[in-house]
Amino acid sequence: MPTGLDHSGRLPAAFHAAGSSSFSEFLAQVAPEMLPGRRPLPPGMAADVSAHATTIVAISCADGVLMGGDRRATMGNLIAQRDIEKVFAADAYSLVGMAGTAGFGLEMMRLFQVELEHYEKIESSMLSLEGKANRLASMVRNNLGAAMQGLAVVPLFAGFDVDAKSIDQAGRIFSFDVAGGVYEERFYDSIGSGSLFAKSSLKKRYRAGVTTDEAVKLAIEALYDAADDDTATGGPDLLRGIFPVIMTATVEGTRRYTDEETKAVAEQIIAERAENPGA
């Protein structure tokens, strides 16, 4: 179906027809080739021809939720990019990060942001946090064909639930599998190649009710530990001034920490490790 203006200068009828509040469903009708995972791929595995994003962590804290991601992307045994960003604000109260094929993942993140904004404009209200997670799960499911050829994208979603009974229960985390399954996680979670080491770090240090400031340090420590054992995860780079992306979602909305703020925490952690290298 053509998506531009017709001979009279008017938009095609599909743009005026009543439909659902889902932008991705509309796109599937008028321009399905623009959806991630809908483009035809040549046969065979393609995992080593694209940059891959790696480790993301999410932590529930006393006044909401925090998400952090390292900055490295790899292509096989090479570092493809040292300062890629993998954590974003999905909307005013939620965060999303991705691991896996960077090109597909970044496109999926942008589409998810548009999906939530489109819904809010059409319905004049926000989706529930579960609704947002389910919309993201549907996008992951649509990428299954590419995932079977080695081009998987696995997101991590977290947000402040404005409908929660109390503020200490408002920070919620959702993980996904490549088939689009969605699972709510308690307290913390991590995805990507360094997730095993990041979760082991969080398991030892996390406690219920941590403050946001404590969660920032926990996240950077977890990413530091992941980078220590996983070559695909990048740790704080003091020489180049590259530090993890740290974002929070609270009752006041989403916030991204500045490089100066994350640098101060990273320098504190590195100084502590220098005193006790085995920690």
MIPA-985379 format. One record per residue: residue number from 1; residue in three letters; x, y, z of N, C-alpha, C, CB in turn. Coordinates in steps of 0.05 Angstrom, whole numbers. Glycine has a CB too. Example, Ala and Ser with C-alpha at 12.3 -4.5 7.8 and 13.67 -1.06 7.14 Angstrom:
[1, "Ala", [264, -114, 156], [246, -90, 156], [264, -66, 156], [226, -89, 181]],
[2, "Ser", [257, -45, 142], [273, -21, 143], [258, 1, 157], [282, -12, 114]],
END
This chain:
[1, "Met", [17, -24, 0], [0, 0, 0], [17, 25, 0], [-19, 0, 24]],
[2, "Pro", [13, 45, -18], [29, 69, -18], [25, 85, 7], [22, 86, -43]],
[3, "Thr", [47, 96, 16], [46, 111, 42], [49, 141, 38], [68, 101, 60]],
[4, "Gly", [54, 151, 13], [57, 179, 9], [30, 191, 0], [78, 184, -13]],
[5, "Leu", [31, 216, -10], [7, 230, -19], [-2, 218, -45], [12, 260, -22]],
[6, "Asp", [-29, 217, -49], [-39, 208, -75], [-39, 230, -95], [-68, 196, -71]],
[7, "His", [-51, 226, -119], [-50, 245, -140], [-64, 271, -133], [-62, 234, -166]],
[8, "Ser", [-83, 270, -114], [-98, 294, -106], [-84, 309, -83], [-126, 286, -98]],
[9, "Gly", [-61, 298, -74], [-47, 312, -52], [-57, 304, -25], [-50, 341, -55]],
[10, "Arg", [-75, 284, -23], [-85, 275, 2], [-72, 249, 11], [-116, 271, 1]],
[11, "Leu", [-72, 244, 37], [-61, 219, 48], [-79, 196, 40], [-58, 220, 78]],
[12, "Pro", [-68, 172, 36], [-84, 148, 30], [-105, 143, 51], [-67, 124, 27]],
[13, "Ala", [-126, 129, 44], [-149, 124, 62], [-140, 110, 87], [-170, 107, 48]],
[14, "Ala", [-119, 94, 86], [-111, 79, 110], [-103, 98, 133], [-87, 61, 103]],
[15, "Phe", [-94, 122, 126], [-86, 141, 147], [-110, 154, 161], [-69, 163, 135]],
[16, "His", [-134, 151, 149], [-158, 163, 161], [-177, 142, 172], [-173, 179, 140]],
[17, "Ala", [-172, 117, 166], [-189, 95, 176], [-186, 91, 206], [-184, 69, 161]],
[18, "Ala", [-208, 84, 219], [-207, 78, 247], [-192, 52, 251], [-236, 76, 259]],
[19, "Gly", [-176, 51, 271], [-160, 27, 277], [-153, 26, 306], [-135, 26, 260]],
[20, "Ser", [-134, 8, 313], [-126, 6, 341], [-107, 29, 348], [-112, -21, 346]],
[21, "Ser", [-100, 31, 374], [-82, 52, 383], [-53, 43, 381], [-88, 59, 412]],
[22, "Ser", [-47, 21, 368], [-20, 11, 365], [-7, 21, 339], [-19, -20, 366]],
[23, "Phe", [15, 36, 342], [29, 46, 318], [41, 23, 302], [50, 66, 326]],
[24, "Ser", [52, 3, 316], [65, -20, 302], [44, -36, 286], [79, -38, 322]],
[25, "Glu", [19, -38, 296], [-2, -52, 281], [-9, -36, 256], [-27, -56, 298]],
[26, "Phe", [-10, -9, 259], [-15, 8, 235], [7, 5, 215], [-18, 37, 244]],
[27, "Leu", [32, 5, 225], [55, 2, 207], [55, -25, 193], [81, 6, 222]],
[28, "Ala", [46, -46, 207], [44, -72, 194], [25, -73, 171], [36, -93, 215]],
[29, "Gln", [5, -55, 172], [-15, -54, 151], [-6, -37, 127], [-42, -43, 162]],
[30, "Val", [6, -14, 132], [13, 4, 111], [41, 2, 100], [8, 32, 119]],
[31, "Ala", [60, -7, 117], [88, -9, 109], [102, -31, 125], [103, 18, 111]],
[32, "Pro", [94, -56, 122], [106, -77, 139], [136, -80, 136], [92, -103, 133]],
[33, "Glu", [146, -72, 113], [175, -75, 109], [192, -57, 127], [182, -70, 80]],
[34, "Met", [179, -38, 140], [193, -19, 157], [195, -29, 186], [179, 8, 157]],
[35, "Leu", [182, -51, 192], [183, -62, 219], [208, -79, 223], [158, -80, 225]],
[36, "Pro", [221, -76, 247], [244, -94, 253], [236, -123, 251], [255, -87, 281]],
[37, "Gly", [252, -139, 238], [247, -168, 236], [229, -175, 213], [234, -177, 261]],
[38, "Arg", [218, -156, 198], [201, -162, 176], [215, -162, 149], [177, -143, 175]],
[39, "Arg", [240, -153, 149], [255, -152, 124], [266, -180, 117], [277, -131, 125]],
[40, "Pro", [265, -188, 92], [276, -214, 84], [306, -215, 88], [270, -221, 55]],
[41, "Leu", [316, -237, 99], [345, -241, 104], [355, -264, 87], [350, -246, 134]],
[42, "Pro", [380, -262, 78], [392, -285, 64], [395, -309, 82], [419, -278, 51]],
[43, "Pro", [395, -333, 72], [397, -357, 89], [425, -358, 102], [393, -382, 73]],
[44, "Gly", [425, -372, 125], [451, -375, 139], [452, -358, 164], [474, -369, 121]],
[45, "Met", [473, -363, 180], [477, -348, 205], [491, -321, 198], [494, -364, 225]],
[46, "Ala", [483, -300, 213], [494, -274, 208], [503, -260, 233], [473, -256, 193]],
[47, "Ala", [508, -275, 254], [514, -263, 280], [539, -247, 280], [516, -285, 301]],
[48, "Asp", [559, -254, 264], [585, -240, 265], [587, -217, 246], [607, -260, 260]],
[49, "Val", [566, -210, 232], [567, -188, 212], [556, -162, 223], [553, -195, 187]],
[50, "Ser", [546, -163, 248], [534, -139, 260], [545, -135, 288], [503, -142, 261]],
[51, "Ala", [546, -110, 296], [555, -103, 323], [534, -114, 344], [559, -73, 327]],
[52, "His", [544, -123, 367], [527, -133, 388], [531, -117, 413], [533, -163, 393]],
[53, "Ala", [508, -108, 424], [508, -94, 450], [508, -115, 472], [484, -75, 453]],
[54, "Thr", [519, -108, 495], [523, -129, 515], [508, -124, 541], [552, -131, 522]],
[55, "Thr", [520, -115, 563], [508, -119, 589], [491, -95, 600], [530, -124, 609]],
[56, "Ile", [467, -102, 609], [448, -83, 621], [440, -94, 649], [423, -79, 603]],
[57, "Val", [437, -76, 669], [428, -84, 695], [404, -66, 702], [450, -82, 716]],
[58, "Ala", [386, -77, 718], [363, -61, 729], [361, -68, 759], [337, -67, 714]],
[59, "Ile", [355, -48, 775], [354, -51, 804], [329, -36, 815], [380, -41, 818]],
[60, "Ser", [313, -50, 830], [290, -38, 844], [300, -24, 869], [268, -58, 851]],
[61, "Cys", [292, 1, 873], [301, 16, 897], [278, 28, 911], [322, 38, 889]],
[62, "Ala", [283, 42, 933], [262, 51, 951], [242, 70, 938], [274, 65, 975]],
[63, "Asp", [251, 86, 919], [233, 105, 907], [229, 101, 877], [243, 133, 911]],
[64, "Gly", [235, 77, 867], [230, 72, 839], [248, 50, 829], [235, 96, 823]],
[65, "Val", [260, 54, 806], [277, 34, 793], [300, 47, 778], [261, 16, 774]],
[66, "Leu", [323, 33, 776], [346, 43, 763], [355, 24, 741], [370, 48, 783]],
[67, "Met", [365, 34, 719], [376, 17, 698], [403, 28, 689], [357, 15, 674]],
[68, "Gly", [422, 10, 685], [449, 18, 676], [459, 0, 654], [468, 19, 699]],
[69, "Gly", [475, 11, 637], [486, -5, 615], [515, 3, 609], [470, -3, 590]],
[70, "Asp", [531, -17, 602], [559, -11, 594], [558, 2, 566], [576, -36, 594]],
[71, "Arg", [581, 10, 556], [582, 26, 531], [595, 11, 508], [596, 52, 536]],
[72, "Arg", [601, -14, 511], [616, -29, 490], [598, -44, 471], [636, -48, 503]],
[73, "Ala", [605, -44, 446], [592, -62, 426], [614, -78, 413], [575, -46, 405]],
[74, "Thr", [609, -103, 408], [630, -121, 396], [620, -133, 370], [637, -143, 416]],
[75, "Met", [639, -140, 353], [633, -155, 328], [653, -178, 327], [635, -136, 303]],
[76, "Gly", [644, -201, 335], [662, -224, 337], [682, -218, 359], [677, -228, 310]],
[77, "Asn", [708, -220, 353], [728, -215, 373], [738, -186, 373], [752, -234, 368]],
[78, "Leu", [724, -169, 358], [733, -141, 356], [714, -122, 372], [734, -132, 327]],
[79, "Ile", [725, -100, 382], [709, -79, 394], [698, -62, 371], [725, -62, 415]],
[80, "Ala", [672, -62, 367], [660, -47, 345], [656, -18, 352], [634, -59, 336]],
[81, "Gln", [649, -13, 378], [644, 14, 387], [649, 15, 417], [615, 24, 380]],
[82, "Arg", [661, 37, 426], [667, 39, 455], [647, 56, 470], [695, 51, 458]],
[83, "Asp", [630, 71, 456], [612, 90, 471], [583, 88, 462], [622, 118, 467]],
[84, "Ile", [575, 64, 453], [547, 60, 446], [529, 63, 470], [543, 32, 433]],
[85, "Glu", [505, 73, 466], [485, 76, 487], [463, 55, 483], [473, 105, 488]],
[86, "Lys", [457, 41, 505], [438, 19, 504], [415, 22, 523], [452, -7, 509]],
[87, "Val", [414, 43, 538], [393, 48, 558], [379, 74, 551], [404, 49, 587]],
[88, "Phe", [352, 73, 550], [337, 97, 541], [312, 100, 558], [329, 94, 511]],
[89, "Ala", [301, 124, 558], [275, 129, 570], [254, 120, 549], [271, 159, 578]],
[90, "Ala", [237, 101, 557], [216, 92, 539], [193, 113, 538], [204, 65, 547]],
[91, "Asp", [186, 124, 561], [167, 146, 563], [173, 161, 589], [137, 136, 562]],
[92, "Ala", [154, 175, 599], [159, 192, 623], [165, 176, 648], [135, 209, 628]],
[93, "Tyr", [156, 150, 650], [160, 135, 674], [172, 108, 670], [133, 132, 688]],
[94, "Ser", [184, 102, 647], [195, 76, 643], [221, 77, 627], [175, 58, 628]],
[95, "Leu", [237, 56, 631], [264, 54, 619], [266, 28, 603], [286, 56, 640]],
[96, "Val", [282, 28, 582], [286, 4, 567], [316, 2, 559], [268, 3, 542]],
[97, "Gly", [327, -22, 561], [354, -27, 552], [354, -51, 534], [373, -31, 576]],
[98, "Met", [375, -54, 519], [375, -77, 500], [403, -90, 499], [366, -69, 473]],
[99, "Ala", [403, -116, 494], [427, -131, 489], [422, -147, 463], [435, -150, 513]],
[100, "Gly", [443, -153, 449], [440, -168, 424], [448, -151, 400], [411, -177, 421]],
[101, "Thr", [436, -157, 377], [444, -143, 352], [437, -114, 354], [429, -156, 328]],
[102, "Ala", [458, -97, 353], [455, -69, 359], [436, -55, 339], [482, -55, 359]],
[103, "Gly", [440, -60, 313], [423, -46, 293], [394, -52, 297], [432, -55, 265]],
[104, "Phe", [386, -77, 299], [358, -84, 303], [349, -74, 330], [354, -115, 302]],
[105, "Gly", [366, -76, 351], [358, -68, 378], [352, -38, 379], [380, -75, 397]],
[106, "Leu", [369, -21, 368], [365, 7, 369], [340, 15, 354], [389, 22, 358]],
[107, "Glu", [335, 2, 331], [311, 7, 316], [286, -2, 332], [311, -9, 289]],
[108, "Met", [288, -24, 346], [265, -33, 363], [260, -14, 386], [271, -61, 374]],
[109, "Met", [281, -3, 398], [278, 16, 420], [264, 41, 410], [305, 23, 432]],
[110, "Arg", [271, 51, 386], [258, 75, 376], [229, 70, 369], [273, 85, 350]],
[111, "Leu", [224, 47, 357], [196, 40, 351], [179, 37, 377], [195, 14, 335]],
[112, "Phe", [191, 26, 398], [177, 23, 423], [170, 51, 435], [194, 7, 443]],
[113, "Gln", [189, 70, 433], [183, 97, 442], [160, 109, 427], [208, 114, 440]],
[114, "Val", [160, 106, 401], [138, 117, 384], [112, 103, 391], [145, 114, 354]],
[115, "Glu", [113, 77, 395], [89, 61, 402], [76, 72, 427], [97, 32, 406]],
[116, "Leu", [91, 78, 448], [80, 88, 473], [70, 116, 469], [101, 87, 495]],
[117, "Glu", [84, 133, 454], [75, 160, 450], [50, 161, 433], [98, 177, 436]],
[118, "His", [49, 144, 413], [25, 142, 396], [1, 133, 412], [30, 122, 372]],
[119, "Tyr", [4, 113, 429], [-19, 104, 445], [-29, 126, 463], [-10, 80, 463]],
[120, "Glu", [-10, 141, 475], [-18, 163, 494], [-33, 185, 479], [6, 174, 508]],
[121, "Lys", [-25, 191, 454], [-39, 211, 439], [-67, 202, 430], [-23, 219, 414]],
[122, "Ile", [-70, 177, 423], [-95, 166, 414], [-115, 163, 437], [-91, 140, 399]],
[123, "Glu", [-105, 151, 459], [-123, 144, 481], [-124, 166, 503], [-113, 118, 493]],
[124, "Ser", [-107, 186, 501], [-105, 207, 521], [-99, 197, 549], [-132, 223, 522]],
[125, "Ser", [-85, 175, 550], [-76, 163, 576], [-52, 144, 570], [-99, 148, 590]],
[126, "Met", [-37, 139, 591], [-14, 121, 587], [-23, 92, 590], [8, 127, 608]],
[127, "Leu", [-9, 74, 576], [-12, 46, 580], [-3, 39, 608], [5, 30, 559]],
[128, "Ser", [-15, 18, 620], [-5, 8, 645], [23, -3, 641], [-24, -14, 657]],
[129, "Leu", [38, -7, 663], [65, -17, 661], [65, -45, 648], [79, -17, 688]],
[130, "Glu", [46, -62, 656], [44, -88, 644], [37, -86, 614], [22, -105, 658]],
[131, "Gly", [20, -67, 607], [13, -63, 579], [37, -55, 563], [-8, -42, 577]],
[132, "Lys", [54, -38, 574], [79, -30, 560], [97, -55, 556], [94, -8, 575]],
[133, "Ala", [100, -71, 577], [117, -95, 575], [106, -114, 554], [119, -109, 602]],
[134, "Asn", [79, -117, 552], [68, -135, 532], [71, -124, 504], [38, -139, 538]],
[135, "Arg", [70, -98, 500], [75, -87, 474], [104, -92, 465], [69, -56, 474]],
[136, "Leu", [122, -89, 484], [150, -95, 477], [154, -124, 471], [169, -86, 500]],
[137, "Ala", [141, -142, 486], [143, -171, 481], [134, -178, 453], [126, -186, 502]],
[138, "Ser", [113, -164, 444], [103, -169, 417], [124, -162, 396], [77, -153, 412]],
[139, "Met", [138, -140, 400], [159, -132, 382], [182, -152, 381], [170, -104, 389]],
[140, "Val", [189, -162, 405], [210, -183, 406], [202, -208, 391], [217, -190, 436]],
[141, "Arg", [176, -215, 395], [166, -239, 381], [167, -236, 351], [137, -245, 390]],
[142, "Asn", [162, -212, 341], [163, -207, 312], [191, -209, 301], [151, -180, 306]],
[143, "Asn", [211, -208, 318], [239, -210, 309], [249, -239, 311], [256, -192, 326]],
[144, "Leu", [232, -258, 316], [241, -286, 320], [255, -297, 296], [217, -303, 328]],
[145, "Gly", [246, -291, 272], [259, -301, 248], [288, -293, 246], [244, -292, 223]],
[146, "Ala", [293, -267, 252], [320, -257, 251], [336, -270, 274], [321, -227, 253]],
[147, "Ala", [323, -274, 297], [337, -285, 320], [347, -313, 314], [319, -286, 345]],
[148, "Met", [331, -329, 298], [339, -356, 291], [363, -356, 272], [315, -370, 278]],
[149, "Gln", [370, -333, 261], [393, -331, 244], [416, -318, 258], [387, -316, 218]],
[150, "Gly", [414, -315, 284], [435, -304, 300], [434, -274, 305], [461, -309, 288]],
[151, "Leu", [412, -261, 297], [408, -232, 300], [387, -226, 321], [400, -219, 273]],
[152, "Ala", [391, -238, 344], [372, -235, 366], [374, -208, 380], [375, -257, 387]],
[153, "Val", [352, -198, 390], [351, -175, 407], [335, -182, 432], [337, -150, 392]],
[154, "Val", [347, -177, 455], [334, -183, 481], [334, -157, 497], [348, -207, 496]],
[155, "Pro", [310, -146, 503], [309, -122, 518], [305, -127, 548], [286, -104, 509]],
[156, "Leu", [309, -106, 564], [303, -106, 592], [286, -81, 597], [329, -107, 611]],
[157, "Phe", [264, -84, 610], [245, -62, 613], [240, -58, 643], [218, -68, 599]],
[158, "Ala", [239, -33, 651], [234, -26, 680], [220, 0, 681], [261, -26, 696]],
[159, "Gly", [205, 4, 702], [191, 30, 704], [179, 34, 731], [169, 31, 684]],
[160, "Phe", [169, 59, 735], [155, 67, 759], [125, 63, 754], [162, 97, 767]],
[161, "Asp", [113, 45, 770], [85, 39, 766], [68, 60, 781], [78, 10, 777]],
[162, "Val", [55, 78, 766], [40, 99, 778], [14, 88, 792], [32, 120, 757]],
[163, "Asp", [7, 63, 786], [-16, 51, 798], [-9, 34, 822], [-31, 35, 778]],
[164, "Ala", [16, 33, 831], [24, 17, 853], [11, 27, 879], [55, 17, 856]],
[165, "Lys", [7, 8, 898], [-6, 15, 923], [12, 32, 941], [-14, -10, 938]],
[166, "Ser", [38, 28, 939], [57, 43, 955], [82, 49, 938], [64, 29, 981]],
[167, "Ile", [96, 70, 945], [119, 78, 929], [142, 57, 930], [130, 105, 938]],
[168, "Asp", [144, 42, 952], [165, 22, 954], [159, -2, 937], [169, 14, 983]],
[169, "Gln", [135, -5, 926], [128, -26, 908], [126, -17, 879], [102, -39, 917]],
[170, "Ala", [132, 8, 874], [128, 20, 848], [149, 13, 827], [126, 50, 850]],
[171, "Gly", [174, 7, 836], [195, 1, 818], [193, -28, 809], [222, 6, 830]],
[172, "Arg", [188, -33, 783], [183, -60, 773], [201, -65, 748], [154, -64, 765]],
[173, "Ile", [209, -90, 746], [228, -99, 725], [217, -122, 709], [256, -106, 738]],
[174, "Phe", [219, -121, 683], [209, -143, 665], [232, -152, 647], [185, -133, 649]],
[175, "Ser", [235, -178, 645], [254, -190, 627], [239, -205, 605], [274, -209, 641]],
[176, "Phe", [254, -212, 583], [242, -224, 560], [260, -246, 549], [236, -203, 538]],
[177, "Asp", [248, -265, 534], [264, -284, 519], [260, -279, 490], [256, -314, 526]],
[178, "Val", [276, -292, 473], [276, -286, 444], [250, -292, 431], [299, -300, 430]],
[179, "Ala", [233, -309, 443], [207, -316, 432], [185, -297, 441], [200, -344, 440]],
[180, "Gly", [192, -277, 456], [172, -257, 464], [159, -262, 491], [151, -255, 444]],
[181, "Gly", [169, -282, 506], [159, -287, 533], [167, -264, 551], [170, -313, 544]],
[182, "Val", [150, -255, 569], [155, -233, 587], [152, -243, 616], [137, -209, 581]],
[183, "Tyr", [171, -235, 633], [172, -245, 660], [179, -222, 679], [192, -269, 663]],
[184, "Glu", [163, -219, 700], [170, -198, 720], [191, -209, 739], [144, -189, 735]],
[185, "Glu", [211, -193, 744], [234, -200, 761], [232, -185, 788], [261, -194, 747]],
[186, "Arg", [241, -198, 809], [241, -185, 835], [269, -174, 841], [233, -206, 857]],
[187, "Phe", [269, -149, 851], [293, -136, 862], [313, -127, 841], [307, -154, 881]],
[188, "Tyr", [323, -145, 823], [343, -137, 804], [344, -158, 781], [371, -134, 817]],
[189, "Asp", [356, -150, 759], [360, -169, 737], [382, -158, 719], [334, -174, 721]],
[190, "Ser", [392, -175, 702], [413, -167, 683], [410, -184, 657], [441, -170, 695]],
[191, "Ile", [417, -172, 635], [417, -186, 609], [444, -181, 595], [393, -177, 591]],
[192, "Gly", [450, -197, 575], [474, -194, 559], [496, -213, 567], [484, -166, 562]],
[193, "Ser", [518, -211, 553], [539, -231, 556], [552, -230, 584], [560, -226, 535]],
[194, "Gly", [551, -207, 597], [563, -204, 623], [543, -207, 646], [577, -178, 626]],
[195, "Ser", [518, -216, 639], [497, -216, 659], [502, -236, 682], [470, -223, 646]],
[196, "Leu", [515, -258, 676], [521, -278, 697], [538, -265, 719], [536, -302, 685]],
[197, "Phe", [558, -250, 711], [576, -237, 730], [562, -213, 744], [602, -229, 717]],
[198, "Ala", [546, -199, 729], [532, -176, 740], [512, -185, 761], [518, -160, 718]],
[199, "Lys", [497, -206, 755], [477, -216, 775], [491, -228, 799], [459, -237, 762]],
[200, "Ser", [514, -241, 795], [528, -251, 818], [537, -228, 836], [553, -268, 809]],
[201, "Ser", [546, -206, 824], [554, -183, 840], [530, -171, 855], [566, -161, 821]],
[202, "Leu", [507, -169, 842], [483, -158, 855], [473, -177, 877], [462, -153, 834]],
[203, "Lys", [475, -203, 872], [466, -222, 892], [480, -218, 919], [470, -250, 882]],
[204, "Lys", [506, -211, 917], [522, -208, 942], [517, -181, 955], [551, -211, 935]],
[205, "Arg", [510, -161, 940], [509, -134, 951], [481, -122, 954], [525, -116, 933]],
[206, "Tyr", [462, -132, 940], [435, -120, 941], [421, -126, 967], [418, -130, 917]],
[207, "Arg", [406, -106, 976], [387, -110, 998], [362, -95, 992], [400, -101, 1025]],
[208, "Ala", [339, -105, 1002], [314, -92, 996], [313, -64, 1008], [291, -108, 1008]],
[209, "Gly", [301, -45, 993], [298, -18, 1002], [322, 0, 998], [292, -18, 1031]],
[210, "Val", [341, -8, 981], [364, 9, 976], [356, 36, 965], [384, -5, 956]],
[211, "Thr", [371, 57, 972], [365, 83, 962], [375, 85, 933], [378, 105, 979]],
[212, "Thr", [366, 107, 920], [375, 111, 892], [405, 113, 890], [361, 135, 880]],
[213, "Asp", [417, 129, 908], [446, 132, 908], [461, 106, 912], [455, 152, 930]],
[214, "Glu", [450, 89, 930], [462, 63, 935], [459, 45, 910], [449, 49, 959]],
[215, "Ala", [436, 47, 896], [431, 32, 872], [450, 40, 849], [402, 35, 863]],
[216, "Val", [457, 65, 848], [476, 75, 827], [503, 61, 831], [479, 105, 829]],
[217, "Lys", [512, 60, 856], [537, 47, 862], [536, 17, 856], [546, 52, 891]],
[218, "Leu", [513, 4, 864], [510, -24, 859], [511, -30, 829], [483, -34, 871]],
[219, "Ala", [498, -14, 813], [497, -18, 784], [525, -16, 772], [478, 1, 771]],
[220, "Ile", [539, 5, 779], [566, 9, 768], [585, -13, 777], [577, 37, 775]],
[221, "Glu", [582, -21, 803], [599, -44, 812], [593, -69, 797], [594, -48, 842]],
[222, "Ala", [567, -74, 792], [559, -98, 777], [571, -98, 748], [529, -101, 776]],
[223, "Leu", [569, -75, 735], [581, -72, 708], [611, -74, 709], [572, -46, 696]],
[224, "Tyr", [624, -64, 730], [653, -67, 733], [660, -96, 736], [662, -51, 758]],
[225, "Asp", [645, -111, 753], [651, -139, 756], [646, -155, 730], [633, -151, 778]],
[226, "Ala", [625, -147, 715], [620, -161, 690], [643, -156, 670], [594, -151, 678]],
[227, "Ala", [653, -131, 669], [675, -124, 651], [701, -138, 659], [679, -94, 650]],
[228, "Asp", [703, -144, 685], [728, -157, 695], [730, -186, 684], [728, -158, 725]],
[229, "Asp", [708, -199, 678], [708, -227, 669], [697, -231, 641], [692, -243, 688]],
[230, "Asp", [683, -212, 630], [671, -215, 603], [684, -195, 584], [640, -211, 605]],
[231, "Thr", [697, -204, 564], [711, -186, 545], [692, -169, 529], [729, -202, 527]],
[232, "Ala", [667, -177, 527], [648, -161, 511], [635, -139, 526], [626, -180, 500]],
[233, "Thr", [640, -137, 552], [629, -116, 569], [651, -95, 575], [618, -127, 596]],
[234, "Gly", [644, -70, 571], [664, -49, 576], [660, -37, 604], [661, -27, 555]],
[235, "Gly", [682, -34, 619], [681, -21, 645], [685, 9, 642], [702, -33, 663]],
[236, "Pro", [685, 23, 665], [690, 52, 664], [717, 58, 651], [689, 64, 693]],
[237, "Asp", [718, 76, 632], [743, 82, 618], [751, 111, 626], [739, 80, 587]],
[238, "Leu", [769, 113, 646], [777, 139, 656], [794, 154, 635], [793, 136, 681]],
[239, "Leu", [809, 139, 619], [827, 152, 599], [811, 166, 578], [845, 131, 586]],
[240, "Arg", [790, 153, 568], [773, 164, 546], [749, 180, 557], [764, 143, 528]],
[241, "Gly", [744, 178, 583], [721, 192, 595], [695, 179, 587], [721, 221, 586]],
[242, "Ile", [695, 152, 585], [671, 137, 578], [661, 122, 602], [676, 118, 554]],
[243, "Phe", [636, 127, 610], [625, 114, 634], [597, 102, 628], [623, 135, 657]],
[244, "Pro", [588, 83, 645], [562, 71, 640], [540, 91, 639], [556, 50, 662]],
[245, "Val", [519, 85, 624], [495, 101, 623], [478, 92, 647], [479, 99, 596]],
[246, "Ile", [470, 111, 664], [454, 105, 688], [429, 122, 686], [470, 110, 714]],
[247, "Met", [405, 110, 688], [380, 124, 688], [362, 114, 710], [366, 121, 660]],
[248, "Thr", [344, 131, 720], [325, 124, 740], [297, 131, 731], [331, 137, 767]],
[249, "Ala", [277, 117, 742], [249, 124, 738], [236, 125, 766], [234, 103, 719]],
[250, "Thr", [227, 148, 773], [214, 152, 799], [188, 167, 796], [233, 168, 818]],
[251, "Val", [176, 175, 818], [151, 190, 816], [154, 217, 802], [140, 195, 845]],
[252, "Glu", [179, 227, 801], [185, 252, 787], [191, 247, 758], [208, 265, 800]],
[253, "Gly", [190, 223, 748], [196, 217, 720], [223, 204, 716], [194, 242, 704]],
[254, "Thr", [232, 203, 692], [258, 191, 686], [280, 212, 687], [258, 178, 657]],
[255, "Arg", [304, 202, 694], [327, 220, 696], [352, 205, 687], [330, 231, 725]],
[256, "Arg", [369, 218, 672], [394, 206, 664], [416, 220, 680], [400, 209, 634]],
[257, "Tyr", [434, 204, 693], [456, 215, 708], [477, 226, 688], [469, 193, 726]],
[258, "Thr", [489, 248, 695], [510, 259, 678], [536, 243, 680], [516, 289, 687]],
[259, "Asp", [553, 247, 660], [579, 233, 661], [595, 241, 685], [595, 239, 635]],
[260, "Glu", [593, 265, 694], [607, 274, 718], [598, 259, 743], [604, 305, 722]],
[261, "Glu", [572, 254, 744], [561, 239, 767], [570, 210, 767], [530, 241, 768]],
[262, "Thr", [568, 197, 744], [577, 169, 742], [607, 167, 745], [567, 157, 716]],
[263, "Lys", [622, 187, 735], [651, 186, 738], [659, 187, 767], [663, 210, 724]],
[264, "Ala", [645, 203, 784], [652, 205, 812], [648, 178, 826], [635, 226, 826]],
[265, "Val", [626, 164, 819], [621, 138, 832], [641, 117, 821], [592, 128, 826]],
[266, "Ala", [646, 118, 795], [666, 99, 784], [693, 102, 796], [667, 102, 753]],
[267, "Glu", [702, 127, 800], [728, 132, 812], [729, 121, 841], [735, 162, 811]],
[268, "Gln", [707, 124, 855], [706, 114, 883], [709, 83, 883], [679, 122, 896]],
[269, "Ile", [695, 70, 864], [696, 41, 863], [724, 32, 855], [675, 30, 842]],
[270, "Ile", [736, 45, 836], [763, 37, 827], [783, 41, 850], [772, 54, 803]],
[271, "Ala", [780, 63, 865], [798, 67, 888], [795, 45, 909], [792, 95, 901]],
[272, "Glu", [770, 37, 914], [765, 15, 933], [777, -11, 923], [735, 12, 938]],
[273, "Arg", [774, -16, 897], [785, -41, 887], [816, -41, 887], [775, -46, 858]],
[274, "Ala", [828, -17, 884], [857, -15, 885], [867, -22, 912], [866, 14, 878]],
[275, "Glu", [852, -16, 933], [860, -23, 961], [856, -53, 966], [844, -7, 981]],
[276, "Asn", [836, -65, 952], [830, -93, 956], [824, -105, 929], [806, -97, 976]],
[277, "Pro", [845, -111, 913], [841, -121, 886], [824, -146, 884], [867, -126, 873]],
[278, "Gly", [823, -162, 904], [808, -187, 904], [778, -184, 909], [819, -207, 923]],
[279, "Ala", [770, -159, 915], [742, -154, 922], [724, -157, 898], [738, -126, 935]],
END
